[in-house]
């Protein structure tokens, strides 16, 4: 696997392929926008206020200068496209998960083989430009979760992240966090854009994605995220992602 400092590369846009058995990168930021496209495994992307779980065939756009960290608890393969402001007509304004099409995936794969230490020749430059031109229209994917910043709501979020199957209602969780349920409910809407119930369901979905991508069975994952009825879990997953867990990772 190639190891280099992306900020030390002079190309305005380039692609690096990476493969890791496990991954736990510290927070860092690039002077370029970064698209991370997963081809195998599941990648976890975090900023200071947002989290994404990225399965194969999906990607996360990260604007230039935004601190983020990557992690994976099982083998993961992904491509990182770095693009400077002058290389893209419409650079990303905020971090977002997207669904690249097959052409974008093929172009990323091809671009990863191009040299980074010398200027591109004309065919290579055209390849990268076609890739950049296709990125602004990629559809968004529901793979992210806003994390509350208020310490009281954050305490509830952290507790559920540790144990997503916890059946406690908001009143119980709020009491443990030293806040009223009414205040906690208001904080979740204000800071995450979702009600507490919506936020908890999205957390469970993302945890399920991570564990399914690591090879856990559907039954095991359903129990881990708080569903005793596997069929209800499958229905919830299909409503969110348009397919059953088994087909989604096929």
C-alpha positions in Angstrom: 0.0 0.0 0.0 1.3 3.4 -0.9 1.9 5.8 2.0 2.4 9.5 1.3 1.4 12.9 2.6 -1.5 14.1 0.3 -0.7 17.7 1.1 2.8 17.2 -0.3 1.5 16.2 -3.7 1.6 19.0 -6.3 -1.1 17.5 -8.6 -4.4 19.6 -8.4 -6.4 16.3 -8.2 -5.3 12.7 -7.7 -6.4 9.4 -6.3 -4.8 7.1 -3.7 -5.9 3.5 -3.2 -5.7 2.1 0.4 -6.2 -1.2 2.0 -6.2 -1.8 5.8 -6.8 -4.9 7.9 -8.0 -2.4 10.6 -7.8 1.3 10.7 -7.8 4.0 13.4 -6.5 7.3 12.0 -6.4 10.4 14.3 -8.2 13.6 13.4 -6.6 15.4 10.4 -7.6 17.8 7.7 -6.4 18.2 4.1 -5.9 21.4 2.1 -8.0 19.7 -0.7 -11.5 18.3 -0.7 -11.5 14.6 -0.2 -13.9 11.9 -1.6 -13.5 8.5 0.2 -15.1 5.7 -1.8 -15.4 2.2 -0.3 -14.9 -0.8 -2.5 -14.8 -3.5 0.2 -15.5 -3.5 3.9 -17.0 -0.7 5.9 -15.4 2.6 6.7 -16.3 4.8 9.7 -15.8 8.6 9.1 -16.1 11.1 11.9 -15.9 14.8 12.2 -16.3 16.7 15.5 -20.1 16.8 15.0 -21.0 14.1 12.5 -20.5 10.4 11.9 -21.0 8.2 8.8 -20.9 4.5 8.2 -19.8 3.8 4.6 -20.5 0.4 3.1 -19.2 -0.8 -0.3 -20.3 1.2 -3.3 -20.7 4.4 -1.2 -18.6 7.4 -0.4 -18.2 10.5 1.8 -17.3 13.9 0.5 -15.2 16.0 2.9 -14.6 19.7 2.2 -11.1 21.1 2.4 -9.9 22.0 5.9 -12.5 19.9 7.8 -11.0 17.8 10.6 -12.0 14.1 10.2 -10.9 10.7 11.3 -11.3 7.3 9.7 -11.6 3.9 11.4 -12.5 0.3 10.6 -12.7 -2.7 12.8 -12.3 -5.2 9.9 -10.6 -5.2 6.5 -11.5 -2.2 4.4 -10.5 -1.1 0.9 -11.2 2.4 -0.4 -10.0 5.2 -2.7 -9.4 8.7 -1.7 -9.7 11.4 -4.3 -8.1 14.7 -3.4 -9.2 17.7 -5.4 -8.1 21.3 -5.0 -10.4 24.3 -5.3 -9.0 25.1 -8.7 -9.6 21.5 -10.0 -13.4 21.4 -9.4 -16.1 23.8 -10.6 -18.3 22.9 -7.7 -16.3 21.7 -4.6 -18.4 20.3 -1.8 -19.7 22.9 0.6 -20.4 20.5 3.5 -19.6 16.8 4.3 -22.1 14.4 2.8 -22.4 10.7 1.9 -23.0 10.0 -1.7 -23.6 7.0 -4.1 -21.0 7.0 -6.9 -22.1 5.2 -10.1 -20.2 2.4 -11.8 -18.3 4.8 -14.1 -17.1 6.9 -11.2 -15.9 3.7 -9.4 -14.1 2.6 -12.5 -12.5 6.0 -13.0 -11.3 6.0 -9.4 -9.7 2.6 -9.8 -7.9 3.7 -13.0 -6.8 7.1 -11.5 -5.3 5.4 -8.5 -2.7 3.9 -10.9 -1.5 7.3 -12.2 1.8 8.7 -10.8 1.6 11.4 -8.2 5.1 12.8 -8.4 5.0 13.9 -12.1 2.5 16.0 -14.1 -0.2 14.0 -15.8 0.1 13.5 -19.6 -2.9 14.4 -21.7 -4.8 11.1 -21.5 -4.3 11.0 -17.7 -5.5 14.6 -17.3 -8.6 13.8 -19.4 -9.4 10.8 -17.2 -9.2 12.8 -14.0 -11.2 15.6 -15.5 -14.0 13.2 -16.5 -14.0 11.9 -13.0 -14.3 15.4 -11.5 -17.0 16.4 -13.9 -19.3 13.5 -12.7 -19.0 14.1 -9.0 -21.4 17.1 -8.5 -24.4 15.2 -9.6 -24.0 12.1 -7.3 -27.1 11.4 -5.2 -26.9 11.7 -1.4 -27.1 8.6 0.8 -28.7 8.4 4.3 -25.5 7.2 6.0 -24.8 10.0 8.4 -25.8 11.1 11.9 -25.3 14.5 13.5 -23.9 14.3 17.0 -25.2 16.7 19.7 -22.7 19.1 21.2 -24.5 20.1 24.4 -22.9 17.9 27.1 -26.2 16.7 28.5 -27.5 15.5 25.1 -24.1 14.2 24.2 -24.1 12.1 27.4 -27.3 10.4 26.2 -25.9 10.0 22.7 -22.6 8.5 24.0 -24.5 6.0 26.2 -26.7 4.8 23.3 -23.6 4.6 21.1 -22.0 2.2 23.6 -25.2 0.2 23.9 -27.6 0.8 21.0 -29.9 -2.0 22.2 -30.6 -0.2 25.4 -34.5 -0.2 25.7 -34.6 2.8 28.1 -37.0 5.5 27.2 -35.9 9.2 27.0 -37.1 10.0 30.5 -34.8 7.3 32.0 -31.8 8.4 29.8 -32.4 12.0 30.5 -32.5 11.4 34.3 -29.2 9.6 34.1 -27.7 12.6 32.2 -29.0 15.1 34.7 -31.5 16.8 32.5 -35.3 16.7 32.1 -36.8 14.7 29.2 -38.4 17.8 27.8 -35.1 19.6 27.7 -33.3 16.6 26.2 -36.0 16.3 23.5 -35.6 19.9 22.6 -31.8 19.6 22.5 -31.8 16.7 20.1 -34.1 18.5 17.6 -32.0 21.7 17.9 -28.6 20.1 17.6 -29.2 17.1 15.4 -32.1 18.1 13.2 -34.0 15.0 14.3 -36.3 14.0 17.1 -34.8 11.8 19.7 -36.7 8.7 18.3 -35.5 9.5 14.8 -31.9 9.9 16.0 -31.9 6.7 17.9 -33.3 4.7 15.0 -30.6 6.2 12.7 -27.9 5.3 15.2 -29.2 1.7 15.2 -29.2 1.6 11.4 -25.6 2.8 11.2 -24.4 0.4 13.9 -26.2 -2.4 12.0 -24.5 -1.4 8.8 -21.1 -1.5 10.5 -21.7 -5.0 12.0 -23.2 -6.5 8.9 -20.3 -5.2 6.9 -17.9 -6.9 9.3 -19.7 -10.3 8.6 -22.1 -10.6 11.5 -25.4 -12.4 10.8 -28.7 -10.6 10.4 -30.1 -12.2 13.5 -27.1 -11.3 15.6 -27.1 -7.7 14.4 -30.9 -7.4 15.0 -30.4 -8.3 18.6 -27.3 -6.0 19.0 -29.3 -3.0 18.0 -32.4 -3.8 20.1 -34.7 -5.9 17.9 -36.0 -9.2 19.3 -38.1 -9.6 16.1 -35.7 -10.1 13.2 -38.5 -9.5 10.6 -39.1 -6.1 12.2 -35.4 -5.3 11.9 -35.3 -6.4 8.2 -38.4 -4.2 7.5 -36.9 -1.2 9.2 -33.6 -1.7 7.2 -35.4 -2.1 3.9 -37.5 1.1 4.5 -34.2 3.0 5.1 -32.0 1.5 2.4 -34.3 0.1 -0.1 -33.2 -3.5 0.3 -32.9 -6.3 2.8 -29.6 -6.6 4.7 -28.6 -9.8 2.8 -29.1 -8.2 -0.6 -27.6 -4.9 0.4 -24.2 -6.5 1.1 -24.4 -9.0 -1.8 
